[in-house]
Amino acid sequence: MSTPESPVEAGYKTRAKANDVPVARLIGFEAKQIADGRASVTLAAGPQHANPMGTLHGGILCDIADAAMGMAFASTLAPGETFTTVELKINFFRPVWEARLQAEGKVVRRGRSLGYVECEVTDERGRLVAKAASTCLALKGEDAKGR
């Protein structure tokens, strides 16, 4: 017998699929696909995302990678579960000024409590811009309340 989704879980999934996530609105990214341990996020990167040197700020790449990985992991949650990211790592491979970026998150390993997720961020020409990895912790029962 499965536990019904909490209002928080249902709200998260609804907001993510409807692109009604405050940080997504702030930065300008959109979720394109969320299912079966995978998620895709797109961003039209431009001057509004620049660091003082004029290239895309690394934090923006972290945001879209983290969002893609988080949504990918969230798609594996059982009813009654939520999660938190406990570690995030990113490598930057090429500078970006203006580009249509795609972040593809994929759950590589999902255990009972921990999951390992990877993400590749590419530009519209398919060139690898960054690669990220994260560890997520599934929360259940009392630990999941209010998240």
C-alpha positions as CSV (number, residue, x, y, z in Angstrom):
1,M,0.0,0.0,0.0
2,S,1.5,3.3,-1.0
3,T,1.5,6.5,1.0
4,P,-0.3,9.4,-0.7
5,E,1.8,12.4,-1.8
6,S,2.0,15.2,0.7
7,P,0.8,18.6,-0.3
8,V,4.5,19.7,-0.4
9,E,5.4,16.8,-2.8
10,A,2.5,17.4,-5.0
11,G,3.2,21.2,-5.0
12,Y,6.9,20.7,-5.9
13,K,6.1,18.4,-8.8
14,T,3.3,20.7,-10.1
15,R,5.5,23.8,-9.8
16,A,8.5,22.1,-11.5
17,K,6.5,20.8,-14.4
18,A,4.7,24.1,-14.8
19,N,7.9,26.1,-14.6
20,D,6.5,27.9,-11.6
21,V,9.7,27.9,-9.5
22,P,10.9,31.2,-8.2
23,V,14.6,30.7,-9.0
24,A,13.7,29.6,-12.5
25,R,11.7,32.9,-13.0
26,L,14.6,34.9,-11.6
27,I,17.3,33.4,-13.8
28,G,15.1,32.6,-16.8
29,F,15.4,28.8,-17.1
30,E,12.7,26.3,-18.0
31,A,12.2,22.7,-17.3
32,K,11.6,20.8,-20.5
33,Q,11.3,17.2,-19.3
34,I,11.1,15.5,-15.9
35,A,10.6,11.7,-15.7
36,D,12.2,8.4,-14.8
37,G,15.4,9.7,-13.2
38,R,16.0,12.3,-16.0
39,A,15.4,16.0,-16.4
40,S,16.2,18.7,-18.9
41,V,16.5,22.4,-18.3
42,T,17.1,25.1,-20.9
43,L,18.4,28.7,-20.5
44,A,18.9,31.5,-23.0
45,A,22.1,32.9,-21.5
46,G,22.8,36.5,-22.2
47,P,24.4,39.7,-20.9
48,Q,22.0,39.7,-17.9
49,H,23.9,36.5,-16.6
50,A,27.4,38.0,-17.0
51,N,30.1,38.1,-14.4
52,P,32.4,41.1,-14.1
53,M,34.6,39.7,-17.0
54,G,31.6,39.6,-19.3
55,T,31.2,35.8,-19.5
56,L,28.4,33.7,-18.1
57,H,28.6,33.6,-14.3
58,G,29.6,30.1,-13.0
59,G,26.8,30.3,-10.4
60,I,24.2,30.4,-13.3
61,L,25.7,27.2,-14.7
62,C,25.5,25.7,-11.1
63,D,21.9,26.8,-10.9
64,I,20.7,25.1,-14.1
65,A,22.8,22.0,-13.4
66,D,21.5,21.8,-9.8
67,A,17.9,22.3,-11.1
68,A,18.2,19.5,-13.7
69,M,19.8,17.1,-11.2
70,G,17.3,17.9,-8.5
71,M,14.3,17.4,-10.8
72,A,15.8,14.2,-12.1
73,F,16.3,12.9,-8.5
74,A,12.8,14.2,-7.5
75,S,11.3,12.1,-10.2
76,T,12.5,8.9,-8.4
77,L,10.9,9.8,-5.0
78,A,8.3,7.5,-3.5
79,P,5.2,8.9,-2.0
80,G,6.0,10.4,1.4
81,E,9.6,11.2,0.4
82,T,11.3,14.5,-0.2
83,F,15.0,15.2,-0.6
84,T,17.9,17.5,-0.1
85,T,21.2,18.0,-2.0
86,V,24.2,17.3,0.3
87,E,27.0,17.8,-2.2
88,L,27.5,19.5,-5.5
89,K,30.5,19.7,-7.8
90,I,30.9,21.4,-11.2
91,N,33.7,21.7,-13.8
92,F,33.6,24.5,-16.3
93,F,35.0,23.7,-19.8
94,R,34.4,26.7,-22.0
95,P,33.3,30.3,-21.6
96,V,29.8,31.4,-22.6
97,W,28.7,34.9,-23.6
98,E,25.3,34.3,-25.3
99,A,24.0,30.8,-26.0
100,R,21.0,28.6,-25.7
101,L,22.1,26.1,-23.0
102,Q,20.7,22.8,-22.1
103,A,21.3,21.0,-18.8
104,E,20.6,17.3,-18.9
105,G,20.4,15.7,-15.4
106,K,20.5,11.9,-15.0
107,V,20.3,9.7,-11.9
108,V,23.3,7.4,-12.1
109,R,22.7,5.5,-8.9
110,R,19.6,5.6,-6.6
111,G,19.9,3.7,-3.3
112,R,17.5,3.6,-0.4
113,S,18.6,6.9,1.0
114,L,21.4,8.3,-1.2
115,G,21.5,9.1,-4.9
116,Y,24.3,10.1,-7.2
117,V,23.3,12.4,-10.1
118,E,25.2,13.8,-13.0
119,C,24.5,16.6,-15.5
120,E,26.0,17.8,-18.7
121,V,25.5,21.4,-19.8
122,T,25.8,21.9,-23.6
123,D,25.3,24.9,-25.9
124,E,23.2,25.0,-29.1
125,R,26.0,23.5,-31.1
126,G,26.3,20.5,-28.7
127,R,29.6,21.6,-27.2
128,L,30.2,20.6,-23.6
129,V,30.2,23.8,-21.5
130,A,30.2,22.2,-18.0
131,K,29.7,18.9,-16.2
132,A,28.3,18.6,-12.7
133,A,27.6,15.9,-10.2
134,S,25.6,15.8,-6.9
135,T,24.7,13.6,-4.1
136,C,21.1,13.7,-2.9
137,L,19.6,12.4,0.3
138,A,16.1,11.1,0.3
139,L,14.1,12.1,3.4
140,K,11.3,10.0,4.8
141,G,8.9,10.2,7.7
142,E,9.6,12.9,10.3
143,D,12.7,14.1,8.3
144,A,10.5,14.8,5.3
145,K,7.9,16.9,7.1
146,G,7.7,20.6,6.1
147,R,10.2,20.3,3.2
